[in-house]
């Protein structure tokens, strides 16, 4: 048996993943307000380092559209020089969580909060990249981006340059969407890559628009200095670091769960995957690059292309390195509105339209959490929006955990029968006591607790005290039936 039985499948899959990764790495970097090469560096580290480590064998890591909004906010507030320190500290926290075995606990996060997070991010990305597609400056806040769109379109209509730029962006989206309807042989070239190539040709031949600025791979590497580490004394930066850590970790581990459903190979080892992500972000931070997460688009492309082992994602990192080192001039040809179009399409796919509809039909409370999380991210910022969603999820869980039904049956003669079912917790104690104390004191009462799923200490004590009072010498006795 050969030492590498799946080398051919992994080699071919790595080419596909590389072709998918190039426009996304560059697009995420430009949208994040950093040099395009930093996105490629994160993709390279995601392939060569994280891809080589244990955890999830087939998912691919790199810069993600889901972190674009957070990175842009961090760069705007603290500067590109401090970005490396933020990513470095986030990576170290991920390493600590992985070694402490916290990775698997991320699966306990409400799916509605995660879907709401992605929905809010998608809305902000779409709104922001429409400005980029038109060559206009976007407002800083999510609400400002959405509210300013009518004015932006009005401004674009009065500018030939803006209209040409919008045409490139819209054409890019159209190619990506329609590419999936072409024959399978044509689809062997990823739609995003084909869209960028066609947009580049159009920009060169027909519609000259702004293109990506190139600084060179080595020129953009910025090892954090003493001044950048000095910013750690600022309390505000730690909120950003925690946000990077939690959101990148949640996105990576949820992606791992999704990728596991796509193949029959080894399952994800969540704590080891957390360590792999932490190692990658630590190195990205030392290089001053973008943060990384596992990315479902590249991961699903890897699985669908026939990858069998982690060799495919490692090789995709090799191809990214060779591309960035040997063909930097190719980046300078890519139109910015084409990258904006790719991210608008990516943002659209982050909005879980089907899940919202399904949740509304079956779990209206969960759909409310999803919508509130998304709206909060747009209205405030990503970190606080996620915290609002998590808080609402906890409140909903506490409410459902304390759900209680009280049924009183009085046939006019004999004992009054009282049935409690559900969960009797201290949150429902006032309602329980109000119902019991309103019962007649001159009749025997049978209190049936067998329908309770949970009876906490506070409720048990209160019910026993009430039974003793009701069974006083001048009253009828209380009979309590409970599960043994």
TIGUDO-726825 format. One record per residue: x, y, z of N, C-alpha, C in turn. Coordinates in steps of 0.001 Angstrom, whole numbers, padded with zeros to 6 digits, always signed. Layout:
BEGIN
XYZXYZXYZ/...
//
This chain:
BEGIN
+000858-001206+000000+000000+000000+000000+000888+001248+000000/+000528+002189-000833+001300+003415-000902+001152+004227+000375/+002164+005029+000677+002161+005828+001902+001114+006931+001844/+000817+007420+000654-000177+008499+000492-001263+008003-000473/-002204+007207+000013-003197+006591-000879-004155+007586-001524/-004316+008763-000908-005286+009730-001432-004607+010973-001995/-003344+010861-002378-002590+012036-002814-003252+012705-004015/-003714+011916-004978-004316+012495-006182-005589+013279-005832/-006473+012674-005021-007718+013362-004638-007420+014638-003858/-006473+014553-002925-006143+015725-002104-005476+016814-002932/-004648+016423-003881-003973+017406-004746-005003+018179-005564/-005923+017459-006192-006939+018121-007016-007851+018999-006153/-008212+018515-004970-009059+019314-004079-008348+020583-003636/-007037+020501-003409-006279+021676-002968-006284+022774-004023/-006272+022387-005287-006321+023376-006362-007659+024114-006341/-008741+023354-006160-010073+023957-006106-010177+024924-004924/-009723+024478-003751-009796+025328-002563-008947+026584-002743/-007777+026447-003348-006912+027592-003614-007620+028614-004507/-008268+028130-005553-008955+029039-006480-010139+029731-005812/-010792+029025-004887-011889+029650-004145-011341+030659-003142/-010196+030338-002536-009660+031144-001441-009087+032481-001896/-008462+032524-003071-007761+033748-003495-008671+034973-003479/-009802+034969-004214-010632+036186-004197-011228+036488-002836/-011538+035444-002049-012114+035680-000732-011091+036263+000234/-009856+035756+000215-008802+036302+001089-008564+037776+000779/-008472+038087-000496-008211+039469-000913-009414+040343-000590/-010609+039849-000882-011818+040645-000651-012045+040957+000812/-011840+039971+001674-012025+040184+003119-011014+041210+003632/-009781+041136+003147-008754+042082+003591-009108+043514+003187/-009482+043693+001932-009825+045038+001441-011032+045580+002205/-012043+044736+002425-013235+045179+003151-012928+045475+004615/-011887+044865+005149-011509+045088+006549-010655+046337+006729/-010287+046970+005624-009495+048188+005704-008016+047961+005889/-007512+046792+005450-006084+046482+005571-005550+046087+004199/-004224+046072+003999-003666+045658+002705-004127+044271+002282/-004320+044095+000989-004838+042831+000464-003958+041651+000837/-002638+041867+000886-001725+040763+001160-001921+040156+002555/-002450+040955+003499-002668+040421+004843-003705+039300+004842/-004680+039401+003943-005651+038316+003809-005000+037047+003298/-004076+037196+002354-003360+036035+001830-002464+035413+002902/-001833+036261+003722-000978+035733+004793-001792+034883+005759/-002982+035370+006121-003840+034584+007012-004241+033267+006356/-004545+033304+005064-004869+032074+004355-003699+031109+004315/-002492+031645+004144-001285+030804+004116-001064+030132+005470/-001181+030923+006551-001025+030354+007894-002120+029318+008156/-003342+029625+007712-004440+028689+007888-004191+027362+007191/-003481+027401+006070-003170+026169+005359-001958+025449+005907/-000850+026171+006037+000417+025524+006394+000521+025158+007868/-000077+025947+008751+000023+025665+010183-001246+024998+010715/-002353+025731+010693-003605+025183+011217-004025+023943+010433/-003814+023975+009119-004177+022831+008293-003391+021583+008631/-002200+021734+009161-001344+020593+009485-001691+019999+010846/-002377+020776+011690-002641+020335+013058-003891+019472+013131/-004028+018777+014261-005166+017889+014467-006382+018697+014925/-007534+018117+014733-008780+018763+015127-009880+018316+014192/-010070+019087+013134-011022+018725+012083-010221+018487+010813/-010357+017314+010234-009439+016915+009163-009690+017603+007834/-010924+018036+007551-011232+018533+006206-011660+019996+006160/-011888+020650+007300-012290+022046+007202-011064+022942+007005/-011280+024030+006274-010199+024924+005845-010315+026242+006589/-009189+026782+007036-009176+028027+007811-008561+029161+007009/-008987+030366+007322-008469+031558+006660-009254+032772+007100/-009052+033921+006468-009830+035113+006823-011292+034904+006444/-012202+035335+007304-013620+035064+007088-014421+036342+006959/-015429+036298+006077-016315+037453+005915-017026+037770+007222/-017253+036737+008058-017959+036950+009301-017236+037836+010300/-015927+037993+010142-015161+038857+011045-014839+040219+010420/-015277+040432+009192-014936+041669+008479-015363+042909+009251/-016607+042892+009729-017145+044060+010434-016342+044339+011693/-016057+043289+012469-015318+043461+013719-013894+043949+013463/-013237+043393+012436-011869+043819+012123-011860+045278+011682/-012814+045655+010839-012874+047041+010372-013045+048000+011548/-013913+047636+012501-014115+048478+013682-012836+048565+014502/-012135+047442+014650-010895+047429+015442-009807+048264+014780/-009671+048142+013464-008663+048918+012741-008986+050402+012812/-010284+050744+012699-010686+052149+012772-010396+052752+014133/-010570+051949+015191-010414+052466+016551-008970+052429+017044/-008262+051327+016738-006933+051137+017318-005796+051216+016303/-006105+051104+015003-005069+051179+013982-004574+049804+013548/-003996+049751+012349-003504+048490+011795-002365+047937+012646/-001530+048816+013201-000383+048358+013984-000806+047567+015211/-001966+047900+015773-002430+047216+016988-003237+045971+016651/-003636+045819+015391-004426+044646+015009-003687+043360+015350/-002378+043329+015103-001599+042135+015391-001662+041735+016852/-001609+042711+017756-001671+042416+019194-003036+041840+019550/-004095+042402+018973-005447+041908+019248-005576+040457+018806/-005122+040162+017589-005218+038799+017061-004326+037852+017868/-003135+038326+018247-002216+037509+019047-002844+037115+020379/-003418+038083+021092-004021+037798+022385-005237+036887+022233/-006012+037097+021162-007146+036218+020907-006671+034789+020675/-005558+034637+019931-005001+033314+019695-004543+032643+020978/-003906+033403+021852-003452+032843+023131-004633+032420+024008/-005703+033209+023981-006901+032826+024729-007515+031548+024160/-007513+031420+022835-008024+030194+022228-007181+028983+022621/-005874+029174+022645-004991+028084+023085-005320+027670+024518/-005503+028662+025382-005814+028364+026787-007141+027615+026890/-008152+028062+026141-009450+027394+026201-009354+025970+025670/-008549+025779+024623-008380+024438+024078-007713+023505+025068/-006636+023975+025701-005922+023135+026665-006744+022875+027925/-007640+023808+028262-008496+023637+029440-009759+022839+029124/-009920+022450+027866-011074+021622+027489-012369+022382+027342/-012285+023686+027032-013500+024506+026927-014084+024461+025516/-013310+023976+024553-013751+024006+023170-015112+023387+022936/-015380+022232+023539-016635+021541+023280-017837+022293+023838/-017601+023198+024802-018716+023938+025384-019304+024966+024425/-018569+025307+023374-019117+026248+022403-020315+025657+021673/-020442+024329+021707-021604+023708+021075-022877+023978+021864/-022728+024501+023084-023900+024803+023900-024500+026164+023573/-023819+026960+022761-024342+028277+022395-025592+028104+021545/-026610+028879+021850-027870+028800+021116-027640+028998+019623/-028205+028084+018829-028085+028193+017377-028731+029486+016889/-029800+029918+017546-030477+031149+017139-029564+032357+017295/-028744+032360+018348-027807+033473+018542-026758+033469+017428/-026253+032289+017101-025243+032195+016040-025842+032605+014697/-027038+032110+014396-027683+032481+013137-027983+033984+013108/-028405+034526+014249-028658+035965+014324-027392+036770+014137/-026279+036268+014706-024987+036927+014526-024611+036969+013045/-024743+035834+012375-024402+035778+010953-025331+036669+010128/-026611+036701+010521-027576+037544+009805-027208+039022+009934/-026916+039450+011159-026533+040849+011368-025260+041204+010640/-024274+040301+010697-023021+040535+009974-023290+040638+008476/-024123+039741+007978-024439+039760+006552-025063+041075+006112/-025989+041597+006917-026638+042867+006582-025633+044014+006544/-024737+044049+007535-023750+045128+007584-022765+045004+006417/-022367+043779+006088-021446+043571+004964-022089+044029+003660/-023334+043620+003436-024018+044000+002191-024103+045515+002070/-024571+046161+003146-024724+047614+003105-023379+048300+002876/-022352+047861+003603-021041+048506+003473-020414+048301+002109/-020574+047107+001539-019927+046824+000254-020650+047444-000928/-021894+047832-000751-022572+048582-001817-021881+049928-002010/-021498+050553-000908-020732+051804-001010-019408+051553-001720/-018718+050466-001337-017436+050155-001958-017594+049892-003444/-018685+049214-003813-018924+048926-005235-019128+050202-006034/-019684+051228-005391-019911+052500-006074-018737+053450-005945/-017696+053044-005220-016548+053925-005027-016825+055045-004057/-017771+054854-003139-018144+055884-002169-017668+055483-000778/-017548+056469+000100-017133+056228+001481-018351+055838+002301/-018263+054722+003002-019390+054214+003784-019419+054848+005164/-020625+055111+005712-020727+055553+007105-020141+054499+008043/-019793+054887+009263-019117+053975+010184-020057+052995+010860/-021290+053417+011147-022205+052557+011895-023077+051726+010962/-023575+050597+011493-024456+049754+010702-025736+050470+010319/-026337+051174+011279-027557+051931+010991-027277+053004+009949/-026124+053680+010080-025757+054718+009111-025596+054158+007717/-025017+052961+007613-024840+052342+006299-026183+052071+005634/-027118+051492+006404-028425+051178+005832-029221+052435+005514/-029212+053396+006442-029989+054617+006238-029439+055461+005088/-028137+055350+004844-027529+056181+003809-027583+055612+002410/-028134+054392+002257-028149+053770+000928-028941+054558-000116/-030137+055062+000201-030848+055852-000822-030027+057038-001324/-029379+057744-000408-028539+058869-000811-027343+058428-001626/-026784+057268-001274-025642+056751-002024-026024+056416-003454/-027186+055792-003631-027643+055481-004989-027914+056762-005778/-028456+057770-005098-028710+059052-005778-027402+059690-006230/-026382+059635-005371-025071+060171-005742-024460+059392-006901/-024627+058066-006876-024055+057230-007935-024688+057520-009279/-025986+057823-009292-026667+058099-010554-026142+059351-011233/-025540+060226-010459-025012+061454-011032-023552+061377-011416/-022957+060187-011304-021528+060033-011599-021309+058860-012555/-020713+059131-013692-020421+058069-014659-019451+057057-014067/-018447+057539-013326-017467+056651-012712-018133+055720-011703/-019040+056263-010881-019723+055439-009885-020627+054410-010545/-021302+054801-011622-022167+053865-012338-021354+052730-012958/-020189+053064-013508-019318+052035-014091-018848+051071-013007/-018509+051627-011845-018062+050796-010743-019187+049884-010255/-020408+050427-010122-021548+049622-009713-021841+048522-010726/-021667+048836-012009-021908+047842-013052-020954+046659-012913/-019694+046954-012571-018719+045878-012361-019145+045009-011173/-019532+045671-010069-019956+044925-008883-021193+044082-009142/-022206+044686-009807-023428+043939-010106-023146+042787-011064/-022269+043021-012036-021906+041962-012971-021210+040803-012267/-020384+041135-011292-019699+040090-010524-020702+039202-009804/-021686+039826-009157-022715+039048-008454-023491+038178-009441/-023830+038758-010594-024599+038005-011596-023832+036779-012073/-022538+036936-012302-021730+035799-012767-021683+034700-011702/-021497+035083-010438-021431+034090-009353-022739+033311-009263/-023869+034027-009352-025177+033377-009220-025465+032482-010423/-025192+032980-011625-025520+032237-012842-024522+031118-013134/-023334+031207-012552-022297+030214-012820-022752+028805-012431/-023577+028726-011378-024035+027419-010905-025008+026756-011869/-025531+027513-012828-026471+026957-013804-025765+026450-015063/-024455+026653-015140-023688+026219-016306-023322+024744-016179/-022859+024103-017272-022474+022685-017214-021416+022419-016148/-021407+021203-015627-020484+020825-014567-019030+021041-014959/-018712+020806-016226-017335+020975-016675-016884+022420-016507/-017773+023364-016775-017447+024787-016627-017324+025138-015150/-018159+024515-014317-018154+024825-012896-016910+024313-012176/-016058+023593-012882-014795+023185-012268-013943+024396-011910/-014185+025505-012597-013590+026795-012219-014560+027463-011248/-014144+027794-010025-015052+028428-009055-015679+029700-009599/-016952+029895-009301-017675+031049-009812-017076+032377-009399/-016609+032479-008141-016024+033742-007670-014767+034085-008457/-013941+033068-008742-012725+033315-009507-013062+033735-010934/-014032+033045-011550-014442+033408-012907-014987+034832-012942/-015755+035205-011912-016317+036555-011848-015220+037603-011746/-014188+037333-010938-013079+038279-010795-012313+038413-012105/-012073+037301-012780-011341+037344-014052-012121+038153-015082/-013415+037888-015200-014239+038625-016164-014320+040107-015797/-014445+040403-014505-014499+041801-014073-013180+042507-014355/-012073+041797-014177-010759+042382-014457-010609+042715-015931/-011054+041793-016786-011010+042042-018242-011876+043238-018591/-013084+043294-018017-013985+044411-018299-013391+045736-017834/-012730+045717-016676-012135+046944-016151-010972+047418-017011/-010220+046473-017554-009067+046834-018394-009515+047314-019760/-010518+046653-020332-010911+046920-021720-011986+047994-021821/-012971+047957-020916-014143+048803-021093-014314+049884-020032/-014284+049512-018761-014679+050410-017682-013565+050544-016648/-012658+051474-016817-011580+051627-015834-012134+052050-014467/-011816+051255-013440-012269+051540-012070-011094+051336-011123/-011321+051656-009857-010272+051496-008844-009911+050023-008684/-008610+049768-008526-008127+048399-008348-007398+048270-007010/-007034+047047-006675-006378+046764-005402-004984+047368-005368/-004639+047999-004243-003289+048529-004064-002379+047420-003537/-001215+047291-004134-000284+046211-003792+000956+046785-003112/+001319+046180-001967+002505+046627-001240+003594+045552-001193/+003281+044338-001617+004253+043250-001546+004091+042454-000268/+004312+041145-000343+004057+040260+000781+004889+040631+002004/+006184+040830+001817+007048+041164+002944+006800+042584+003441/+006357+043449+002539+006143+044845+002911+004996+045061+003874/+004025+044137+003898+002851+044333+004761+003000+043646+006110/+003984+042752+006244+004168+042082+007527+004645+043093+008560/+003915+043181+009643+004208+044190+010665+004170+043528+012038/+005339+043130+012505+005422+042496+013830+005062+043539+014886/+004132+043228+015789+003722+044212+016805+004907+044710+017624/+004972+046033+017786+006051+046640+018561+005617+046983+019971/+006513+047652+020682+006246+048001+022083+005036+048912+022216/+004873+049842+021264+003727+050751+021327+002414+049984+021209/+002400+048993+020301+001181+048210+020115+000844+047418+021370/+001855+046817+021993+001602+046079+023234+001210+047031+024363/+001674+048271+024282+001276+049255+025284-000209+049540+025272/-000861+049318+024114-002303+049541+024028-003093+048555+024870/-002440+047466+025306-003140+046496+026148-003525+047092+027498/-002903+048206+027846-003270+048892+029085-004603+049619+028956/-005107+049730+027728-006390+050389+027492-007519+049385+027709/-008416+049632+028650-009491+048655+028929-010341+048333+027699/-010560+049330+026824-011449+049116+025678-010943+048023+024752/-009628+047858+024668-009082+046893+023721-009406+045453+024146/-009604+045247+025445-009876+043887+025917-011268+043421+025518/-012201+044349+025407-013520+043985+024897-013423+043484+023469/-012574+044156+022665-012365+043724+021285-011674+042363+021235/-010684+042158+022102-009972+040871+022137-010932+039737+022491/-011770+039958+023498-012742+038927+023885-013719+038666+022751/-014134+039746+022068-015051+039578+020932-014412+038747+019834/-013161+039058+019483-012440+038267+018483-012397+036798+018897/-012059+036562+020163-011891+035191+020648-013184+034405+020571/-014239+034967+021128-015504+034239+021205-016131+034033+019837/-016141+035078+019027-016816+034973+017729-016025+034080+016778/-014702+034232+016750-013887+033375+015883-013991+031919+016315/-013998+031674+017618-014094+030304+018125-015448+029699+017799/-016512+030454+018056-017855+029936+017778-018028+029644+016293/-017561+030563+015445-017714+030350+014001-016927+029122+013550/-015730+028936+014092-014903+027791+013702-015531+026469+014130/-016028+026408+015361-016547+025148+015865-017914+024823+015292/-018715+025842+015008-019973+025582+014315-019714+025144+012875/-018693+025721+012261-018309+025281+010924-017863+023828+010954/-017111+023451+011993-016644+022064+012117-017819+021105+012203/-018835+021484+012981-020019+020625+013096-020721+020485+011756/-020782+021591+010984-021421+021544+009669-020621+020684+008693/-019294+020812+008727-018444+020029+007821-018525+018545+008152/-018650+018211+009434-018772+016807+009826-019990+016150+009179/-021029+016956+008924-022229+016394+008302-022055+016174+006798/-020962+016685+006239-020741+016581+004797-019904+015377+004394/-019270+014716+005358-018387+013600+005003-018482+012491+006039/-017931+011343+005703-017986+010178+006581-016646+009893+007269/-015713+010816+007168-014391+010621+007751-014370+010865+009244/-013186+011028+009818-013051+011246+011263-013822+012488+011725/-014438+012397+012886-015190+013520+013451-014241+014547+014070/-014744+015744+014219-013943+016822+014793-013672+016580+016275/-012435+016803+016676-012064+016823+018096-012018+018297+018510/-013040+018750+019190-013284+020178+019355-012181+020897+020123/-011686+020301+021163-010631+020973+021925-009344+021074+021112/-009041+020031+020354-007850+020076+019504-008034+021076+018365/-009254+021197+017859-009515+022192+016819-009363+023595+017386/-009782+023790+018635-009600+025090+019280-008119+025415+019423/-007315+024413+019760-005866+024620+019869-005277+024973+018508/-005737+024294+017457-005241+024581+016106-005588+026007+015693/-006825+026426+015978-007231+027800+015642-006427+028806+016456/-006185+028489+017732-005398+029389+018574-003977+029517+018095/-003372+028404+017676-002000+028464+017152-001944+029314+015888/-002929+029131+015015-002960+029924+013787-003116+031403+014055/-004031+031764+014961-004237+033187+015262-003043+033782+015994/-002354+032982+016798-001149+033480+017463-000092+033872+016430/+000119+033017+015446+001096+033320+014395+000620+034487+013534/-000672+034512+013202-001208+035638+012424-000999+036951+013180/-001194+036917+014501-000976+038121+015295+000471+038565+015275/+001406+037621+015353+002826+037963+015308+003221+038554+013963/+002496+038184+012912+002776+038724+011575+001959+039975+011261/+001084+040376+012193+000247+041550+011965-000841+041317+010950/-001275+040061+010776-002253+039713+009746-003669+039705+010309/-004630+039320+009456-006026+039232+009855-006251+038015+010749/-007298+038052+011580-007642+036849+012351-008191+035772+011427/-008088+034535+011862-008597+033430+011053-009706+032695+011784/-010557+032089+010994-011533+031127+011503-011613+030002+010480/-012265+028927+010865-012615+027929+009867-013732+028514+009010/-013662+028299+007698-014582+028950+006777-015387+027883+006038/-016704+027966+006164-017570+026925+005626-017532+026884+004100/-017374+028046+003435-017365+028057+001973-016182+027259+001441/-014971+027554+001956-013788+026822+001515-013822+025368+001983/-014362+025141+003176-014412+023779+003712-015343+022896+002882/-016523+023412+002551-017450+022620+001739-016892+022391+000349/-016174+023392-000206-015524+023203-001503-014480+022099-001425/-013765+022040-000295-012755+021018-000098-013381+019622-000083/-014473+019477+000668-015150+018175+000755-015745+017789-000594/-016437+018743-001224-017094+018448-002505-016094+018140-003617/-014863+018654-003473-013838+018391-004490-013187+017023-004301/-013579+016299-003246-013086+014941-003065-011923+014783-002113/-011634+015794-001293-010522+015682-000349-010762+014547+000637/-009688+013869+001015-009778+012738+001934-009009+012967+003226/-007966+013770+003167-007143+014007+004352-006811+015495+004455/-006096+015858+005529-005717+017255+005730-004657+017727+004744/-004116+016813+003935-003102+017212+002946-003649+018250+001971/-004953+018181+001661-005519+019127+000694-005461+020555+001213/-005754+020761+002488-005746+022129+003013-004320+022631+003214/-003390+021729+003519-001987+022140+003614-001474+022570+002246/-001800+021789+001220-001357+022134-000137-001981+023442-000610/-003213+023709-000230-003832+024982-000641-003055+026158-000048/-002491+025974+001160-001633+027013+001739-000353+027192+000949/+000185+026088+000432+001387+026175-000415+001089+026974-001668/-000056+026695-002316-000394+027419-003555-000617+028909-003267/-001231+029227-002126-001412+030641-001775-000065+031336-001583/+000876+030655-000953+002203+031228-000744+002916+031462-002079/+002854+030492-002964+003505+030639-004269+002856+031771-005068/+001532+031861-005001+000820+032920-005721+001217+034298-005191/+001196+034449-003859+001507+035754-003271+002950+036159-003520/+003862+035167-003573+005276+035483-003769+005627+035696-005224/+005004+034931-006123+005410+034961-007527+004542+035852-008404/+003300+036120-007981+002380+036872-008856+001701+038030-008127/+002446+038853-007399+001788+039980-006719+001170+040971-007694/+001721+041028-008905+001184+041953-009914-000262+041621-010270/-000647+040339-010107-002020+039953-010447-003025+040623-009513/-002622+040850-008257-003525+041509-007318-003855+042927-007755/-002868+043610-008332-003051+045010-008721-004046+045171-009861/-004407+044079-010534-005362+044144-011639-006805+043958-011182/-006991+043472-009959-008339+043126-009503-009137+044386-009167/-010307+044573-009784-011134+045754-009480-011745+045657-008081/-011719+046731-007340-012310+046742-006002-013817+046463-006047/-014570+047005-007012-016001+046676-007044-016274+045190-007267/-015350+044474-007925-015522+043025-008091-015416+042331-006736/-014452+042747-005921-014326+042182-004573-015550+042539-003727/-016056+043763-003916-017261+044166-003191-018437+043278-003591/-018538+042958-004875-019605+042077-005337-019508+040694-004723/-018291+040169-004613-018093+038853-003988-018563+038881-002537/-018240+039957-001821-018621+040039-000410-020109+040307-000232/-020729+041032-001154-022183+041200-001096-022862+039837-001228/-022360+039027-002161-022908+037681-002330-022660+036837-001080/-021453+036945-000501-021145+036207+000726-022025+036671+001882/-022235+037982+001984-023101+038514+003029-024535+038034+002890/-025010+037957+001652-026373+037477+001387-026528+036026+001859/-025500+035215+001631-025555+033812+002020-025472+033638+003539/-024993+034671+004252-024954+034598+005714-026330+034788+006335/-027270+035372+005583-028606+035631+006122-029433+034350+006022/-029845+033781+007146-030516+032464+007149-032017+032573+006892/-032398+032892+005665-033812+033086+005347-034638+031841+005683/-034145+030667+005286-034906+029439+005520-035048+029160+007007/-033957+029362+007763-034017+029087+009194-034987+030019+009908/-035023+031287+009484-035949+032233+010111-037380+031774+009908/-037706+031345+008682-039062+030883+008380-039416+029635+009178/-038489+028673+009224-038748+027431+009947-038896+027684+011448/-038053+028552+011991-038145+028861+013418-039457+029557+013752/-039899+030445+012869-041135+031166+013130-042334+030208+013180/-042265+029154+012354-043366+028186+012342-043375+027303+013581/-042190+026932+014054-042121+025941+015128-041663+026501+016477/-040804+027516+016471-040268+028065+017724-040192+029590+017610/-041305+030239+017856-041357+031692+017677-040383+032415+018616/-040185+031849+019798-039242+032465+020730-037829+032463+020184/-037422+031347+019564-036085+031267+018982-035942+032221+017800/-036983+032352+016988-036914+033278+015858-036793+034715+016345/-037435+035018+017483-037321+036363+018060-035885+036626+018501/-035240+035629+019122-033843+035785+019533-032967+036045+018313/-033199+035306+017245-032420+035483+016019-032541+036913+015487/-033777+037389+015396-034017+038727+014834-033444+039812+015745/-033652+039678+017058-033145+040687+017999-031621+040741+017955/-030966+039576+017870-029509+039550+017778-029033+040266+016524/-029670+039965+015398-029280+040597+014130-029485+042106+014185/-030640+042535+014665-030935+043978+014731-029973+044673+015690/-029643+044031+016800-028724+044630+017777-027337+044817+017180/-026883+043849+016392-025573+043972+015753-025562+045145+014785/-026636+045304+014032-026720+046430+013084-026811+047750+013835/-027610+047775+014903-027874+049034+015612-026736+049449+016529/-026041+048484+017148-024997+048825+018118-023631+048431+017555/-023204+047231+017832-021998+046654+017237-022072+045142+017420/-021107+044445+016857-021212+042989+016834-021105+042385+018229/-020136+042829+019018-019912+042218+020327-021123+042414+021231/-021585+043633+021341-022722+043910+022217-023990+043256+021669/-024112+043185+020344-025268+042509+019757-025310+041043+020127/-024152+040374+020093-024089+038963+020469-024407+038799+021953/-023893+039697+022793-024189+039619+024232-025688+039781+024490/-026324+040681+023749-027777+040863+023896-028497+039577+023505/-028064+038962+022418-028676+037712+021990-028497+036601+023013/-027283+036494+023568-027022+035473+024582-027872+035710+025832/-027973+036980+026251-028774+037304+027431-030236+036949+027200/-030746+037268+026025-032137+036949+025699-032349+035438+025660/-031359+034715+025174-031449+033255+025132-031501+032665+026542/-030686+033217+027441-030693+032746+028828-032043+033034+029485/-032582+034238+029251-033885+034600+029820-034972+033652+029301/-034942+033369+028005-035945+032461+027419-035832+031062+028025/-034581+030582+028174-034381+029257+028748-034888+029213+030187/-034598+030261+030952-035073+030314+032342-036596+030330+032396/-037200+031067+031474-038665+031145+031439-039264+029773+031123/-038680+029098+030099-039208+027787+029719-038949+026750+030813/-037785+026889+031470-037453+025938+032535-038405+026060+033715/-039009+027230+033848-039928+027441+034971-041395+027327+034538/-041640+026795+033345-043014+026645+032857-043778+025668+033754/-044939+026084+034199-045700+025288+035150-047194+025386+034843/-047866+024255+034931-049322+024223+034739-049970+023765+036037/-050934+024547+036489-051674+024202+037705-053129+023902+037339/-053602+022725+037707-054977+022318+037396-055689+021952+038691/-056824+022606+038942-057615+022358+040152-058931+021703+039744/-059227+020546+040337-060473+019826+040047-061285+019735+041332/-062441+020374+041316-063325+020370+042483-064686+019829+042041/-065002+018608+042493-066258+017970+042098-067411+018310+043042/-067168+019220+043965-068227+019646+044882-068309+018824+046140/-067848+017591+046048-067839+016719+047218-066527+015956+047245/-066075+015618+048395-064810+014915+048503-063647+015890+048437/-062433+015350+048354-061242+016227+048355-061093+017021+047067/-060491+018182+047214-060129+018991+046035-058797+018465+045506/-058747+018186+044209-057534+017637+043605-056774+018741+042866/-055497+018854+043161-054636+019862+042542-053480+019135+041855/-053339+019365+040533-052272+018732+039761-051267+019800+039309/-049998+019567+039612-048935+020447+039122-048103+019668+038096/-047868+020272+036946-047054+019626+035911-046107+020650+035303/-044971+020161+034831-043962+021054+034236-042748+021158+035128/-042295+022378+035357-041093+022625+036166-041433+023619+037265/-041333+023181+038490-041632+024048+039633-040325+024619+040170/-040057+025882+039844-038851+026552+040320-039252+027790+041103/-038264+028406+041729-038526+029600+042542-039147+030724+041713/-038914+030715+040390-039491+031754+039541-041012+031675+039508/-041559+030476+039708-043010+030284+039660-043637+030144+041055/-042806+030251+042076-043289+030031+043435-044434+030977+043834/-044368+032274+043547-045501+033152+043927-046821+032699+043312/-046783+032275+042048-048011+031833+041390-048544+030556+042024/-047636+029619+042350-048057+028361+042977-048741+028633+044316/-048101+029449+045157-048656+029728+046494-049963+030501+046416/-050058+031432+045458-051320+032171+045303-052462+031211+044988/-052206+030235+044107-053250+029278+043722-053641+028394+044896/-052658+027931+045677-052940+027033+046783-053623+027750+047947/-053171+028942+048243-053740+029669+049388-055152+030164+049110/-055541+030183+047813-056910+030588+047476-057905+029442+047638/-057417+028221+047909-058303+027062+048066-059018+027121+049422/-060186+026503+049498-060928+026487+050780-060135+025793+051888/-060287+026289+053120-059560+025705+054252-060377+024638+054975/-061631+024465+054548-062489+023501+055244-062702+022232+054432/-061839+022018+053430-061961+020829+052590-060610+020122+052522/-060604+018796+052468-059338+018087+052263-058799+018337+050863/-057495+018339+050746-056843+018638+049463-055839+017545+049143/-055867+017103+047866-054882+016141+047370-053993+016868+046363/-052736+017029+046720-051778+017743+045860-050914+016712+045130/-051097+016632+043807-050403+015629+042995-049211+016287+042290/-047990+015890+042672-046760+016445+042083-046112+015477+041095/-046784+014382+040765-046166+013364+039908-045919+013856+038487/-046605+014922+038091-046412+015447+036732-045264+016433+036600/-044571+016702+037697-043460+017654+037656-042194+017000+037114/-041538+017693+036197-040233+017245+035705-039123+017676+036666/-039351+018796+037335-038312+019324+038225-038985+020077+039370/-038503+019858+040568-038996+020553+041761-037780+021023+042546/-037531+022339+042528-036317+022802+043204-036539+022911+044713/-035454+023161+045418-035485+023147+046889-036433+024212+047435/-036432+025397+046809-037286+026486+047312-038753+026102+047221/-039156+025499+046096-040552+025101+045935-040920+023952+046866/-040027+022990+046998-040309+021853+047876-040535+022323+049321/-039660+023202+049778-039791+023715+051145-041077+024502+051317/-041401+025343+050348-042614+026168+050437-043870+025302+050431/-043883+024241+049614-045053+023359+049555-045217+022585+050853/-044107+022143+051420-044181+021428+052697-044688+022347+053802/-044236+023588+053822-044705+024540+054833-046192+024828+054659/-046617+024997+053397-048049+025247+053148-048891+024059+053592/-048400+022836+053296-049152+021639+053689-049291+021552+055201/-048237+021912+055927-048300+021878+057384-049306+022891+057917/-049314+024085+057327-050260+025117+057761-051694+024700+057467/-051875+024136+056259-053229+023746+055866-053714+022539+056657/-052780+021792+057217-053151+020614+058018-053178+020925+059505/-053291+022183+059831-053386+022582+061237-054634+021947+061863/-054742+021924+063214-055850+021230+063876-057233+021672+063429/-057368+022960+063062-058689+023450+062693-058958+023389+061195/-058119+022687+060437-058316+022598+058984-058249+021141+058548/-058656+020912+057288-058602+019574+056728-057167+019246+056291/-056785+017967+056348-055395+017599+055995-055124+017683+054505/-053819+017792+054170-053345+017818+052777-052621+016521+052496/-052976+015871+051387-052290+014661+050954-051439+015010+049740/-050139+014727+049815-049213+015053+048725-048767+013757+048056/-048926+013706+046715-048459+012572+045925-047330+013056+045030/-046196+012376+045075-045039+012798+044274-044369+011568+043704/-043507+011808+042665-042721+010729+042083-041725+010217+043113/-041520+008945+043170-040540+008385+044093-039212+008231+043431/
//
